[in-house]
Amino acid sequence: MSFSLSIQAGDLKLWYKQPAGTWVEALPVGNSRMGAMVYGGTAREELQLNDETMWGGSPYRNDKPEALESLPQVRELIFAGKNMEAQNLIQENFYAGKHGMPYQTIGSLIIETPGHEKVTDYYRDLDIAKAIATTRFTTNGVTYTREAYTSFPDQVLVIRLTASQKKSISFTAKYTTPYKSNVVRSISSRKELQLSGKANDHEGIEGKLGVDVGLFKIRAVYRALGGKLPCVYAALHAVCCSHCGGEA
């Protein structure tokens, strides 16, 4: 008995029947510079955000002159089978006591849709060929679909919200971040939801890196396609409501 299996790239998907409960269950999208982990929540969606420039601490010298001087002895110990002694010598003469700069998240974009706690026909997937993370569910007779992907030419994360019926899309968008200091939430003159701040210090080294040198800043902009969706912007969040005079 023999079997033949042929799988096309378009058939490759990771799919689930429930939202992610932990970070490792979220679905990744990215363009090699920026990325997001999509949890697929219904009443509360979280997209955890990353950028390649976001590191704790800042560049510094962590080499030791003693490393080169002790290298021949380390080699001799290894060739003699004295690996533990070689390891101890490395620990003593190679490491400067600091372990480098840790990669850090910027924070998360939270999309809240009250009333979507109880849903049916839940489905989420990551289309490997298209690099699109999709979440779909039905509540109160309306099917909602969210699609997330990153654009390399435009260097943006795109989140598309659609509904099977008009005047059904309403949500609150806001940022959360693990940083405790130097964090500013604001609304720009162009109606952009903004979060800015400063990377964490690490092992006594001041945090100086972010999306912009010294400070990181991320922006969220809403665009309605095929309808109108009025949004009210406050200092910490944006509220968009289709049944408040909108058509989306």
C-alpha positions as YAML, in Angstrom:
chain: A
units: angstrom
residues:
- id: 1
  name: MET
  ca: [0.00, 0.00, 0.00]
- id: 2
  name: SER
  ca: [1.33, 3.42, -0.92]
- id: 3
  name: PHE
  ca: [0.14, 6.96, -0.46]
- id: 4
  name: SER
  ca: [0.78, 10.17, -2.36]
- id: 5
  name: LEU
  ca: [0.33, 13.56, -0.69]
- id: 6
  name: SER
  ca: [0.49, 16.83, -2.55]
- id: 7
  name: ILE
  ca: [0.17, 20.10, -0.64]
- id: 8
  name: GLN
  ca: [0.08, 23.47, -2.36]
- id: 9
  name: ALA
  ca: [1.39, 26.61, -0.66]
- id: 10
  name: GLY
  ca: [-2.11, 28.07, -0.67]
- id: 11
  name: ASP
  ca: [-3.35, 25.16, 1.45]
- id: 12
  name: LEU
  ca: [-0.97, 25.82, 4.34]
- id: 13
  name: LYS
  ca: [-2.85, 27.32, 7.28]
- id: 14
  name: LEU
  ca: [-2.68, 27.23, 11.06]
- id: 15
  name: TRP
  ca: [-6.28, 27.26, 12.26]
- id: 16
  name: TYR
  ca: [-8.03, 27.11, 15.62]
- id: 17
  name: LYS
  ca: [-11.53, 27.01, 17.07]
- id: 18
  name: GLN
  ca: [-10.79, 29.26, 20.06]
- id: 19
  name: PRO
  ca: [-8.87, 32.47, 20.82]
- id: 20
  name: ALA
  ca: [-5.28, 32.32, 22.04]
- id: 21
  name: GLY
  ca: [-4.97, 31.87, 25.78]
- id: 22
  name: THR
  ca: [-1.24, 32.57, 25.96]
- id: 23
  name: TRP
  ca: [1.38, 34.36, 23.88]
- id: 24
  name: VAL
  ca: [2.62, 31.16, 22.23]
- id: 25
  name: GLU
  ca: [-0.90, 30.45, 20.95]
- id: 26
  name: ALA
  ca: [-1.24, 33.84, 19.21]
- id: 27
  name: LEU
  ca: [-0.64, 34.05, 15.45]
- id: 28
  name: PRO
  ca: [2.36, 36.02, 14.15]
- id: 29
  name: VAL
  ca: [2.39, 38.50, 11.27]
- id: 30
  name: GLY
  ca: [5.39, 40.55, 10.25]
- id: 31
  name: ASN
  ca: [7.44, 42.13, 7.46]
- id: 32
  name: SER
  ca: [10.97, 41.47, 8.82]
- id: 33
  name: ARG
  ca: [11.10, 44.85, 10.62]
- id: 34
  name: MET
  ca: [7.82, 45.11, 12.50]
- id: 35
  name: GLY
  ca: [5.42, 42.44, 13.66]
- id: 36
  name: ALA
  ca: [2.43, 41.56, 15.78]
- id: 37
  name: MET
  ca: [1.06, 38.59, 17.67]
- id: 38
  name: VAL
  ca: [-2.70, 38.32, 17.05]
- id: 39
  name: TYR
  ca: [-4.68, 36.73, 19.88]
- id: 40
  name: GLY
  ca: [-8.04, 36.50, 18.12]
- id: 41
  name: GLY
  ca: [-10.24, 37.61, 21.02]
- id: 42
  name: THR
  ca: [-13.89, 38.48, 20.39]
- id: 43
  name: ALA
  ca: [-14.90, 41.14, 22.93]
- id: 44
  name: ARG
  ca: [-11.25, 42.08, 23.48]
- id: 45
  name: GLU
  ca: [-8.72, 41.64, 20.69]
- id: 46
  name: GLU
  ca: [-5.02, 42.09, 21.44]
- id: 47
  name: LEU
  ca: [-2.27, 42.65, 18.91]
- id: 48
  name: GLN
  ca: [1.07, 42.59, 20.71]
- id: 49
  name: LEU
  ca: [3.48, 44.85, 18.80]
- id: 50
  name: ASN
  ca: [7.19, 44.54, 18.03]
- id: 51
  name: ASP
  ca: [9.79, 46.55, 16.12]
- id: 52
  name: GLU
  ca: [13.34, 45.44, 15.38]
- id: 53
  name: THR
  ca: [14.83, 48.57, 16.96]
- id: 54
  name: MET
  ca: [13.19, 48.05, 20.35]
- id: 55
  name: TRP
  ca: [15.87, 46.86, 22.79]
- id: 56
  name: GLY
  ca: [16.46, 47.40, 26.48]
- id: 57
  name: GLY
  ca: [19.59, 49.20, 27.59]
- id: 58
  name: SER
  ca: [21.94, 50.65, 24.95]
- id: 59
  name: PRO
  ca: [25.22, 49.74, 23.21]
- id: 60
  name: TYR
  ca: [28.26, 49.35, 25.47]
- id: 61
  name: ARG
  ca: [31.57, 47.49, 25.73]
- id: 62
  name: ASN
  ca: [31.22, 44.20, 27.57]
- id: 63
  name: ASP
  ca: [34.50, 42.59, 26.54]
- id: 64
  name: LYS
  ca: [37.44, 42.02, 28.93]
- id: 65
  name: PRO
  ca: [41.17, 42.25, 28.11]
- id: 66
  name: GLU
  ca: [41.73, 39.12, 30.21]
- id: 67
  name: ALA
  ca: [39.77, 37.06, 27.69]
- id: 68
  name: LEU
  ca: [42.49, 37.03, 25.04]
- id: 69
  name: GLU
  ca: [45.23, 36.40, 27.59]
- id: 70
  name: SER
  ca: [43.46, 33.36, 29.03]
- id: 71
  name: LEU
  ca: [42.34, 31.87, 25.69]
- id: 72
  name: PRO
  ca: [45.42, 29.59, 25.25]
- id: 73
  name: GLN
  ca: [44.89, 28.12, 28.73]
- id: 74
  name: VAL
  ca: [41.20, 27.55, 27.99]
- id: 75
  name: ARG
  ca: [42.14, 25.62, 24.85]
- id: 76
  name: GLU
  ca: [44.67, 23.51, 26.74]
- id: 77
  name: LEU
  ca: [42.08, 22.58, 29.36]
- id: 78
  name: ILE
  ca: [39.55, 21.60, 26.68]
- id: 79
  name: PHE
  ca: [42.05, 19.43, 24.82]
- id: 80
  name: ALA
  ca: [42.96, 17.84, 28.13]
- id: 81
  name: GLY
  ca: [39.34, 16.92, 28.76]
- id: 82
  name: LYS
  ca: [39.03, 19.34, 31.67]
- id: 83
  name: ASN
  ca: [35.87, 20.99, 30.40]
- id: 84
  name: MET
  ca: [34.56, 22.20, 33.75]
- id: 85
  name: GLU
  ca: [37.85, 23.92, 34.55]
- id: 86
  name: ALA
  ca: [37.79, 25.54, 31.11]
- id: 87
  name: GLN
  ca: [34.22, 26.70, 31.74]
- id: 88
  name: ASN
  ca: [35.14, 28.20, 35.09]
- id: 89
  name: LEU
  ca: [38.07, 30.05, 33.53]
- id: 90
  name: ILE
  ca: [35.79, 31.44, 30.82]
- id: 91
  name: GLN
  ca: [33.28, 32.59, 33.42]
- id: 92
  name: GLU
  ca: [36.06, 34.35, 35.33]
- id: 93
  name: ASN
  ca: [37.87, 36.04, 32.44]
- id: 94
  name: PHE
  ca: [35.46, 36.35, 29.50]
- id: 95
  name: TYR
  ca: [32.26, 37.76, 30.96]
- id: 96
  name: ALA
  ca: [32.03, 41.37, 32.10]
- id: 97
  name: GLY
  ca: [29.00, 40.81, 34.32]
- id: 98
  name: LYS
  ca: [26.48, 42.14, 31.82]
- id: 99
  name: HIS
  ca: [24.71, 40.01, 29.26]
- id: 100
  name: GLY
  ca: [23.78, 42.38, 26.45]
- id: 101
  name: MET
  ca: [20.59, 44.08, 25.36]
- id: 102
  name: PRO
  ca: [17.26, 42.22, 25.59]
- id: 103
  name: TYR
  ca: [14.71, 42.49, 22.79]
- id: 104
  name: GLN
  ca: [11.51, 44.08, 24.08]
- id: 105
  name: THR
  ca: [7.92, 44.55, 23.02]
- id: 106
  name: ILE
  ca: [6.51, 48.04, 22.43]
- id: 107
  name: GLY
  ca: [3.15, 47.10, 23.90]
- id: 108
  name: SER
  ca: [-0.24, 46.07, 22.53]
- id: 109
  name: LEU
  ca: [-3.06, 47.56, 20.51]
- id: 110
  name: ILE
  ca: [-6.33, 46.61, 22.21]
- id: 111
  name: ILE
  ca: [-9.62, 46.56, 20.29]
- id: 112
  name: GLU
  ca: [-12.64, 46.24, 22.57]
- id: 113
  name: THR
  ca: [-16.11, 45.35, 21.24]
- id: 114
  name: PRO
  ca: [-18.56, 45.07, 24.16]
- id: 115
  name: GLY
  ca: [-21.39, 42.59, 23.59]
- id: 116
  name: HIS
  ca: [-19.19, 40.12, 21.70]
- id: 117
  name: GLU
  ca: [-18.49, 37.89, 24.70]
- id: 118
  name: LYS
  ca: [-20.82, 35.08, 23.54]
- id: 119
  name: VAL
  ca: [-20.23, 33.99, 19.96]
- id: 120
  name: THR
  ca: [-20.80, 31.02, 17.65]
- id: 121
  name: ASP
  ca: [-18.94, 29.63, 14.62]
- id: 122
  name: TYR
  ca: [-15.63, 30.91, 15.93]
- id: 123
  name: TYR
  ca: [-12.63, 30.41, 13.66]
- id: 124
  name: ARG
  ca: [-9.16, 31.92, 13.34]
- id: 125
  name: ASP
  ca: [-6.24, 31.06, 11.10]
- id: 126
  name: LEU
  ca: [-2.89, 32.17, 9.73]
- id: 127
  name: ASP
  ca: [-2.67, 31.82, 5.96]
- id: 128
  name: ILE
  ca: [0.98, 30.96, 5.39]
- id: 129
  name: ALA
  ca: [0.96, 31.86, 1.69]
- id: 130
  name: LYS
  ca: [-0.75, 35.23, 2.13]
- id: 131
  name: ALA
  ca: [0.69, 36.06, 5.58]
- id: 132
  name: ILE
  ca: [-2.75, 37.14, 6.81]
- id: 133
  name: ALA
  ca: [-4.16, 36.33, 10.25]
- id: 134
  name: THR
  ca: [-7.97, 36.08, 10.18]
- id: 135
  name: THR
  ca: [-10.48, 35.93, 13.03]
- id: 136
  name: ARG
  ca: [-14.16, 35.22, 12.29]
- id: 137
  name: PHE
  ca: [-17.19, 34.71, 14.54]
- id: 138
  name: THR
  ca: [-20.93, 35.30, 14.71]
- id: 139
  name: THR
  ca: [-22.89, 37.10, 17.41]
- id: 140
  name: ASN
  ca: [-26.40, 38.58, 17.46]
- id: 141
  name: GLY
  ca: [-26.95, 37.34, 13.92]
- id: 142
  name: VAL
  ca: [-23.96, 39.24, 12.50]
- id: 143
  name: THR
  ca: [-20.73, 37.63, 11.25]
- id: 144
  name: TYR
  ca: [-17.62, 39.66, 12.03]
- id: 145
  name: THR
  ca: [-14.26, 39.21, 10.32]
- id: 146
  name: ARG
  ca: [-10.89, 40.70, 11.30]
- id: 147
  name: GLU
  ca: [-7.86, 40.41, 9.06]
- id: 148
  name: ALA
  ca: [-4.35, 41.49, 10.07]
- id: 149
  name: TYR
  ca: [-1.18, 41.70, 8.00]
- id: 150
  name: THR
  ca: [1.95, 43.82, 7.68]
- id: 151
  name: SER
  ca: [2.98, 45.68, 4.53]
- id: 152
  name: PHE
  ca: [6.67, 45.79, 3.66]
- id: 153
  name: PRO
  ca: [6.46, 48.66, 1.10]
- id: 154
  name: ASP
  ca: [4.33, 50.82, 3.42]
- id: 155
  name: GLN
  ca: [5.90, 49.63, 6.71]
- id: 156
  name: VAL
  ca: [2.55, 49.44, 8.49]
- id: 157
  name: LEU
  ca: [0.39, 46.91, 10.30]
- id: 158
  name: VAL
  ca: [-3.07, 46.74, 8.71]
- id: 159
  name: ILE
  ca: [-6.18, 45.51, 10.56]
- id: 160
  name: ARG
  ca: [-9.36, 45.19, 8.47]
- id: 161
  name: LEU
  ca: [-12.70, 44.92, 10.27]
- id: 162
  name: THR
  ca: [-15.80, 43.85, 8.33]
- id: 163
  name: ALA
  ca: [-19.35, 42.77, 9.22]
- id: 164
  name: SER
  ca: [-22.09, 40.93, 7.32]
- id: 165
  name: GLN
  ca: [-24.59, 43.70, 8.07]
- id: 166
  name: LYS
  ca: [-24.35, 47.48, 7.87]
- id: 167
  name: LYS
  ca: [-24.10, 49.64, 10.99]
- id: 168
  name: SER
  ca: [-22.64, 46.74, 12.96]
- id: 169
  name: ILE
  ca: [-19.03, 47.82, 13.61]
- id: 170
  name: SER
  ca: [-18.32, 49.65, 16.88]
- id: 171
  name: PHE
  ca: [-15.15, 49.44, 18.94]
- id: 172
  name: THR
  ca: [-12.78, 51.15, 21.32]
- id: 173
  name: ALA
  ca: [-9.07, 51.17, 20.47]
- id: 174
  name: LYS
  ca: [-6.28, 51.85, 22.95]
- id: 175
  name: TYR
  ca: [-2.68, 51.01, 23.71]
- id: 176
  name: THR
  ca: [-1.19, 49.14, 26.63]
- id: 177
  name: THR
  ca: [2.53, 48.94, 27.36]
- id: 178
  name: PRO
  ca: [4.71, 47.28, 30.00]
- id: 179
  name: TYR
  ca: [6.75, 50.44, 30.48]
- id: 180
  name: LYS
  ca: [6.08, 52.38, 33.66]
- id: 181
  name: SER
  ca: [7.91, 55.66, 33.04]
- id: 182
  name: ASN
  ca: [8.39, 58.12, 30.18]
- id: 183
  name: VAL
  ca: [5.14, 56.89, 28.58]
- id: 184
  name: VAL
  ca: [2.86, 59.38, 26.83]
- id: 185
  name: ARG
  ca: [-0.51, 58.58, 25.23]
- id: 186
  name: SER
  ca: [-1.90, 61.25, 22.95]
- id: 187
  name: ILE
  ca: [-3.95, 62.10, 19.86]
- id: 188
  name: SER
  ca: [-2.09, 63.79, 17.03]
- id: 189
  name: SER
  ca: [-3.45, 66.69, 14.97]
- id: 190
  name: ARG
  ca: [-4.15, 64.13, 12.22]
- id: 191
  name: LYS
  ca: [-6.38, 62.07, 14.53]
- id: 192
  name: GLU
  ca: [-3.76, 59.41, 15.17]
- id: 193
  name: LEU
  ca: [-3.82, 57.40, 18.36]
- id: 194
  name: GLN
  ca: [-0.23, 57.66, 19.63]
- id: 195
  name: LEU
  ca: [1.93, 55.96, 22.22]
- id: 196
  name: SER
  ca: [5.47, 57.11, 22.88]
- id: 197
  name: GLY
  ca: [8.04, 56.27, 25.49]
- id: 198
  name: LYS
  ca: [11.57, 55.19, 26.28]
- id: 199
  name: ALA
  ca: [13.13, 51.73, 26.33]
- id: 200
  name: ASN
  ca: [13.89, 50.16, 29.73]
- id: 201
  name: ASP
  ca: [17.24, 50.34, 31.45]
- id: 202
  name: HIS
  ca: [18.97, 46.96, 31.68]
- id: 203
  name: GLU
  ca: [21.66, 45.78, 34.10]
- id: 204
  name: GLY
  ca: [22.53, 49.37, 34.95]
- id: 205
  name: ILE
  ca: [22.74, 50.47, 31.31]
- id: 206
  name: GLU
  ca: [20.38, 53.31, 30.41]
- id: 207
  name: GLY
  ca: [17.71, 52.53, 27.84]
- id: 208
  name: LYS
  ca: [18.27, 54.75, 24.82]
- id: 209
  name: LEU
  ca: [16.83, 52.83, 21.90]
- id: 210
  name: GLY
  ca: [13.38, 52.65, 20.38]
- id: 211
  name: VAL
  ca: [11.51, 53.08, 17.13]
- id: 212
  name: ASP
  ca: [12.94, 56.61, 17.11]
- id: 213
  name: VAL
  ca: [16.36, 57.28, 18.62]
- id: 214
  name: GLY
  ca: [15.88, 57.85, 22.31]
- id: 215
  name: LEU
  ca: [12.10, 57.45, 22.23]
- id: 216
  name: PHE
  ca: [9.73, 54.99, 20.62]
- id: 217
  name: LYS
  ca: [6.47, 56.15, 19.04]
- id: 218
  name: ILE
  ca: [3.65, 54.19, 17.42]
- id: 219
  name: ARG
  ca: [0.53, 55.51, 15.72]
- id: 220
  name: ALA
  ca: [-2.87, 54.05, 14.86]
- id: 221
  name: VAL
  ca: [-5.07, 55.57, 12.15]
- id: 222
  name: TYR
  ca: [-8.66, 54.55, 11.28]
- id: 223
  name: ARG
  ca: [-10.02, 54.63, 7.73]
- id: 224
  name: ALA
  ca: [-13.62, 53.69, 6.81]
- id: 225
  name: LEU
  ca: [-14.06, 51.96, 3.45]
- id: 226
  name: GLY
  ca: [-17.53, 51.75, 1.89]
- id: 227
  name: GLY
  ca: [-19.23, 53.70, 4.67]
- id: 228
  name: LYS
  ca: [-18.81, 56.13, 7.52]
- id: 229
  name: LEU
  ca: [-17.73, 55.38, 11.05]
- id: 230
  name: PRO
  ca: [-17.59, 58.39, 13.40]
- id: 231
  name: CYS
  ca: [-14.80, 58.23, 15.98]
- id: 232
  name: VAL
  ca: [-14.40, 60.19, 19.19]
- id: 233
  name: TYR
  ca: [-10.78, 60.62, 20.29]
- id: 234
  name: ALA
  ca: [-9.79, 60.99, 23.92]
- id: 235
  name: ALA
  ca: [-6.35, 61.22, 25.50]
- id: 236
  name: LEU
  ca: [-6.05, 57.48, 26.01]
- id: 237
  name: HIS
  ca: [-8.27, 55.85, 23.40]
- id: 238
  name: ALA
  ca: [-10.51, 56.18, 20.34]
- id: 239
  name: VAL
  ca: [-14.18, 55.16, 20.29]
- id: 240
  name: CYS
  ca: [-15.68, 54.34, 16.87]
- id: 241
  name: CYS
  ca: [-19.42, 53.68, 16.64]
- id: 242
  name: SER
  ca: [-21.34, 52.71, 13.48]
- id: 243
  name: HIS
  ca: [-24.80, 53.02, 15.04]
- id: 244
  name: CYS
  ca: [-24.00, 56.59, 16.13]
- id: 245
  name: GLY
  ca: [-24.62, 57.99, 12.67]
- id: 246
  name: GLY
  ca: [-22.21, 55.74, 10.76]
- id: 247
  name: GLU
  ca: [-22.75, 53.29, 7.93]
- id: 248
  name: ALA
  ca: [-19.92, 50.75, 8.29]
...
